[in-house]
């Protein structure tokens, strides 16, 4: 089975709308933190996996382009472990050295 697919693109002329010329769906702020997964989860949620790469405890702030209703940490199978505090479009967590952490966002 072939797993590589070429992206289908459509180029259109600019139209009037409310979106800025540039924007980011997701911003992750934290020294040595890599986003190793970001995907749609269910009909209105997302899943994000973060990995601390420098071997030190790190504070991470994740900011989305849209407001967050609910956030929770999960295990690798997607089972909820604990709620996380969210504020408007962001959540903040501490990662331990070399920690891989997965979060669900609604």
Buried (B, 14 or more C-beta within 10 A) or exposed (E): EEEEEEEEEEEEEEEEEEEEEEEEEEEBEBEBBEBEEBEEBEEEBBBBBBBBBEEEEBEBBBBBEEEBEEBBBBEEEEEEEEEBEBEEEBBBBEBEEEBBBBBBBB
